[in-house]
Amino acid sequence: MVAQLLRLRVDLLAGEVRGSARRSVLVVVASLAGLAAAVFVAMAVAALRTADPAVARSVIVPVGTLVTVAFSVIPLAVGGADQFDPRRFAVFGVSRRDLAVGLGVAGLVGVPLVALAVVAVAQSAAWMRDGGTGVLGVVAAVLVVVTAALLVRVGCAVGAWVFGGQRQTRDAGWLVALVVVVLAIPTVSLLLRVDWIDPRSTELDRIADVAGWTPWGAAWAVPAEAAAGHAGEATVKLLIALAVVGLLGWAWWALVGHLLVTVDDRTRTRSYRTLGWFDRLGANPAGAVAARALTYWGRDPRYRTSYLILLLVPIVVVPLGVAGMPWHWTALIPLPLMAVIAGFLPHNDVAYDNTAVWLHVASGAPGWSDRLGRLTPVIVVGVPAIVAGGWLSASLFGDLTVFPVVVGVCVGALFAGLGISSVVSVALPYPTVRPGDRAFQQPQAAGVVSTVAQSTTIIGILLFSVPAVWLAVLAFTDDTSSWALLTLVVGAGVGVVVLGLGVLVGGKLFDRYGPDLLAAAQRN
């Protein structure tokens, strides 16, 4: 069975280059580029054989950890298209053991794992300094490849099982994979810069220390710790790497057994005892719109993709920290960015309603109630999140006196963004994703209007954030606490004023151009 699955794997790979000429060229070029990149990295890693063990450790362990993380994330995104999904073999009467072993071995054949194997062999060569570290380098290379192969199998199986039939969730998985890859590229390039390979640098040492204790970096760190003379840490990390392989092997075995006997029936029935948010927020125009908006933000995959983007924002601190920015300063960056994005999100909220916006137009409800109700989910979640995130940012920064500074800047940016969005979503609606479509399936008709709407919103948020940001700079450069409190007052005050004006102006525009909004929504 293993031989048959290996032949099937080879045939499938060969079939990738037997399609159209364009597809064949893309596959060949991408494969060669991946292998060439692996060879380049392998040469750089192997050249560290003559370097100080601390220097080699501070480069190999972080880079290897990032690569292994990629093998964890990307399979979740592409799992829905996995040709080796165990469920595809359920009708052939293959035993669980044969299928688990066969698919696991066949999964080793492929450009990503071959490229990883090249780098893993190079890292073992980098530790060929004596017999002990040389053997551990070979063991680490085997563990790295086996761990990555099992991560791919488990990730693809989970991705196909959980996400395979949900287009929006699969799109969100692609977003996660894209963000990780985009952030990994500059991080790896920074790690391989010549000026980073310096025994006097402590940044990479800290990263290597943390990465070596993770499931993704333990195998890479085993020979590094041995070469540095840390026999105890090398032993513990070897046990961690073996435990990771064992747990992944058990997970793969359990998944194969479960998927072979599970019918893929995604039909779900729900029973509701109340009207949910509509019961809680009362029978008034603003409450009804707010209840509808809260329901959308909780159930609509298009909105889920929006707040998934917010959850990914903190990752930006990784390249900044690796680039040389002090880590305690990076703690202050994610929350303001998240506030700006949260304020930007409703800038085209009317278009998300599609033709259902007629409910708001035909009901005769005042426009301000529509504007305020649509902002309720962002305000209700955003303000507590800013307070909690501000305390966390200040704690990580190491000085709680910056808490009002962070909160003032973020509240100002959030409220200003919501106020501007209240006007822009009525004045400049543009076609967007229709209900039921893929979350990233943007219409081609958006054109210049979308660019103007998005640019206006972002520029407006930045302009109205200038007073709070300027006071924040003064708060960091002056030891007096009055600047911090003034930042909070001014930031929140400007934000509330812009929010109130935005709701009133946007409401007037909604009252006046309601029928035009309905016509614009129907063009989506």
N, C-alpha and C positions, 0 to 999 in steps of 0.2 A: 504493500500500500504506500509506503514511503516513497519508493521509486516511481510509482505511478503519479503521485502528487508532485514529485519533483519534475517529472516530464511535463505534467500539466502546467506547472509554474513556468517552465522554460518556454513552452508553446504560447502561453499568454503574453510573456514578455516579447517574444518574437512577433506576435500579432500586433503589438503596438507600433511596429515599423512597417506593417504591411497594408496600412490604410492609404489615405490620400497622400500625395506628395508633400503637401504642407504639413500634415500631421507627422509624417515620418521624419521630416527635417527637424521639426520642433523637438520630437522625442530624442533624436540622435544628438542634437546640439545641447539640449538640457542635460542629457546623460553625460556627455563628454565634459561639459562645464562643471558638473558636480564632481566627477572623478578628478578633473584637473585641480579644482579647489581643494579636494581631499589630499591630493599629492603635494600641493603647495603647503598646506598646513602640516602635513606629515614631515616634510623636509624641515620646516621651522621647528617642529617639536623634537625631531631627532637631533638637530643641531644643538639642543640644550644638554646633550650628554656631557659636554665639557664644562658646562656652567655650574655655578654653585648650586647645591641641592635646594637651598631656600628659593633661589631665583627660578629654577625649573619647576618647583612645586607651585609657586605663585602664578605661573603661567598655565601649566598643564591642567591643574585641578579646576580653576574657574572655567576655562574654555571647554574642557570635557564635560563639566556639569551643564553648561548651556546647551551643548549638543544633545546630551541625554534628555534634558527637559524638552527639547524640540521633538524627540521621539515619543514623548509622553503626550504632547498637546496635539500635534498635527494628525495623528491617527483618529482622534476623536472627531475631527472635522471631516475626514474623508471616509469614515467608516461606513457610511451609507452606500458607497460604491465599491465596497470590498468584494472582490471576486472570490475570496477564500472565506466568506462568511460560513460558519458551520451549518447554518440552516439550509444552505444550498445543497448539502450532501445528506440531508436527513432521509431522503427517499431511496438512497442507494444501499441501505442496510449495513453501512460501515460501523464497526464498533467504536465505542467512545475512545478507547486507548489508541487504536490505529489512527483515528481521525485527529486526535489531539497531538500525537507525536508527528504524524505525517504533515499536518498543516504547520506545526511549529518548525520542522526542519525545512519544509519548502519555503517558508517565510524568510529564511536566511538568504535566499537567492533574490537579489534586487540591488539596484544601484545605491540606494541610501545605506543599506547595511554593508555593502562592499566598501563604500567610501568610509564608513565608520571603522570597519576592520582595518583599513589602511592606516588611519590615524591611531587606532589602538595598538597596532604593531609598532608604529613609530614611537609611541610613548613607552612601550616596553624596551625599545632600543635605547631610549634616553636614560633608562635606569640600569643599563648594563654596566654597572660600576664595580660590582663584585658578584659572587655567586648568589648570595641571599637576595639582594635587590633585583638581580636579573630574573630569578625564578618568580619572585613576587610580581615583577613587571609582566611576565607571561601570564600568570594567573589573573592579574588585573585585566589584561587585554581580553582574555576569555570571558571573564565576568561582565566586562563592558558590553561585548557583542551579544552575549546571551541575554543580559538585562534589556538591551535595546530591542532585540528580537521579540522578547516576551511583552515588552511595552507596546510594540506595534500590534501584536496579535490581540492582546487584551484591549487596547484602545480601539482597534477596528471593530472588534466584537461588540464592545459597549456602544460605540458610535452607531453601528448598524442596528443594534437592538433598541436603543433608546431614542436615537435621533433620526433613524433612517427614513421614517415616513412623515417627518415633520419638517417641511421645507424651511420655515422661518427659523427653527431651532438649528437646523443644519447651517443656515446662513450665519447665524450667530457663532456657531463653532468655527466657521471659516474666518470670521472677524477676529476671534481669539487667536487662531493660528497666525493670521496675518500680522496682528499686533506684536506677537511674540517674535516672529521672524524679523520684522522690521526693526524692533528694538535690539534683537540679538546681533544684527549685522554691525551697527556702529559699536556695540559693546565689544564684540570680538576684535574688531579692527583696533579699538583703543587698547585692548589687552595685549595685542601683538606689537604695539608701537615700541620702538627701540628704547625711548626714555622711560618706559614703564619697567623694563627689565633692569632694575636697579636694586641691589641688595639693601640700599638705604631706604627704599620706599616701604611704607607700612600699609598702604591701602590694599594692595593685592594680597598681602599676607593676611589681612583681616578677611577679605573675601574668600581666600583659600581655606582659612580656618572654619568659616561657617559652611562653605560648600562641601567640605570634606565630611561633615557629619550628616549631610542629607542623603536620602536614598539614591539621588541621582549622581552624587559626587563621591560616595564612599569608595567605590571600586577604583576610581582614578587616584584617590589619596593614599591607598595602601602602600605602594612602593615609595611614594614620596615621603611618607612618615618613616618608613624603614631606612631610607637613604639619609634622612635627617637625624637618625639615631633614636627615634621615638618608637621603640619596640612595642610598648604597651598600647599606644594609640593605633599603631599599624594593626595590631591583633584585633582590637575592638572594631576598627573600621572594616577589617576583613570579615568579621562575623556579621556586621551590618550588611555588607554587600552580599554575603551568602544568604542571609535572612531575606533580603529583598528578592533575590532570585527564587528562593523557596516560596515566598508569598505570591509572587507573580505566576510561578508555575502552578500553584494551587488555584489561583484565580482563573487561569486559563483552563485548567481541568474542570473546574466547577462551571465555567461559562459554556464549555463544549457540552457537558452533560445536560445543562439546563436548556440550551438552545436546540438540542436534538429532539427534545420531547415537548417543546413549547410551541403552541400555535400562535402565530402572530396576529392577534385580534386586537386592534386598537379602538374598537367601538367602546365608547363610554357613555353611561347614562348618569345624569345628575338629577337629584331632587332638591328642590328649594322650598323652605318653609316660610321665608320672608322675602321681601323685595330688596334686601341688602341695604346698600347705601341710600336708596330712595326712601326707605323707612326711617333711617337714622337722621337724615338731613332735612326732613320736613317737606311740606307741600308748598313751596314758594319757588319762584323762577331761578334765583341764584342757587338754591339748594338742589333743585332738580338738575341743573346743568352741572353742578359740582359732583352730584352722585353719578351722573353719566360719565363725566371725565374720570372719576376715580375707578369706575368699572372698566373703562377703556384701558387705563394705565395698568390695571391688574390682570387683564385677560388678553388684550390685543397684542399679538407678537410684534407688531411694528413699534409699539411703545416699549416692549421688553427689550428690543434691540437698542433703544435709546438709552435706557438706564444701564444696560450692559456696558455701553461705551463709558459711562461714568465710572463704573467699577474698575475699568481698565486704566483709567487715568493715572493712578499712583505708580504704575510701572515706569512712568517717564523718569522717575528719580534714579533708576538704575544706571542708564547711560550718563546722566549728569554726575552721579557720584563717582563712577569709574573715570570720567573725564577730568576729575580733579576738584570738583566743588565739594567743600566740606559737607560731610553727611548730615550734620545737624541743621545746616541751612536747607538741604533738600527736603527736610520735613515740612517746611513752610510753603512748598510749591504746589503740591497736588490739590489742596482744598480750594484755593482761589481759581485754579483751572476748572475744577469741577463746578464751582459756582457760576463761572462764565458760561460753561456748556449747558448747565441746567437752565439758566436764564434764556439761552438761545433756543432751546428745544421747542417751545411752543410758537415759534415765529411763523409757522405755517400750519397751525393746528386745525384751522377751519377746513383746509383741503383734506385732512385725514378723515373727516366726516363723510366725504364724497357726497352722494345725493341725500344722505340723512340730515344734512344741514337744514333741509326744508322744515324740519320740526321746530327749529329755533326761529326761523323766519315766519312761519305760519302761526305760531302760538301768540305772536304779538308781545312777547316778553321784552322788557327794556334791554337795550343793547349792553348796558353796563353789567347786567346780571349774567349775560353770556360771557362777557370778557372776564369777570371775576370768577365765575364758576369754573371756567376752563383752567384757571391758574391755581385752583385750590389744591390739586394733588402735589404740585411742585412746592407750594408754600408749606403745606402740612408736613411733607417729608423733608423739604429742604432746610427749613429753619432749625428743627432739632438736630438734623445731620450736621449743620454748620457749627452748632454749639458743641456737640460731641466731638466733631472733627477738629474744632479749634482747640479744645482742651488736649486732645491727643497730639496735635501738631506742636503745641506749646510744651507739652511734656517731653516729646522727642527732641525738641530744640534745646531743652534744658533750662528754660526760664518761663515760668507761668505768667510773668508780667506781660508777655507778648500776646496772651489770650485775647484781650479786647482789641488789639490791633488786627489779629487774624479775623476775628468775628466781624469787625467793622468793615474791612475790605470785602469780605465774602458776602455779607448781607447786602452791602451796597451794590455789588456786581450782580447778585441774584435778583434783587428787586428791580434794579434798573433794566436788566435784561427782560424781565417779565413785563415791565411797563412798555418797553419798546416793542416787544413781541405782540402785545395786545393791539398795537396800532398796525404793525407791519402785516400781521396775519389777515387783516381786513383790507388794508390798502394795496398789498402786493401779494395776493394768493397765487400760487403756481402749482401745476400738476405734480402730484406725488404718488406714492405707492397706494394702490387701491386696496380695499379690504379683500383679504384672501390671496393677494399676490405675495411673491417673495419680498422679504423685508428690504432687500437691496435692489429690487427691480424698478429703478427709477424710469419714468416716462421720458421719451426723447423730446417732448414738447415744452420742457421747462424753460429752456432758452435763457434770454437775458434777464427776464423777470426774476428767476431764481437767484442769479448772481447778485442782482441789485438788492433783493430782499435779504439775502444772507449777509452781504457786505454792510448794508445799512444797520442791521442788528448788531453785528460784531463791533463795528466802529462806534456805534452809539454806546454800547456797554463800556468800551474802553474809555471813551470821552467822559462819561459820567462817573467813572471809577477814578479819574485823575485826582480829585481832591482827597479821597481817602488814601490813595496810594502815596501821595505826596506827604501827608501827615504820618503815614506809616514809616516812610523813610526818615522823617524827623524823629520819630519815636525810637528808631534803631540807632540813630546817630547821637541822640541826646539822652542823658541818663534820667531825666525827669519823667515821672509817670503821667503828667498831665497830657502829654502828646498821645499816649496810648488811649486814654479815656476820650480825648478829642477825636481821635480816629474812629472810635466806636460810634460816637454821637453823630459826627459828620457823615460817615459812611451809611449808617442806618437812616439818618435824616434825608440825605439825598436819594437814597433808594426808595424810601416810602413816598417821597414827593413824586418821583418819576413814575412809580407804580400807580399812584392815585391818578395822576394826569393821564397816564397811558390807558387806564381802565375807562376814564371818562371820555377821552378823545376817541378811543377805539369803539366805545359804546355808541357814540354819536355816528361814527362812520358805519357801524353795523346797522343802526336804525335806518340810515339813509340809503345804503347800498346792499341791503339784504337780498333783493332779487338778483342783483348782479353777482353776488357771492354764490348763489345757487347755480347760476349759469356757469360760473367759473368752475365750481365743483364738478359739474356734469362733463366738463371737458377733460377731466383726469383720465 
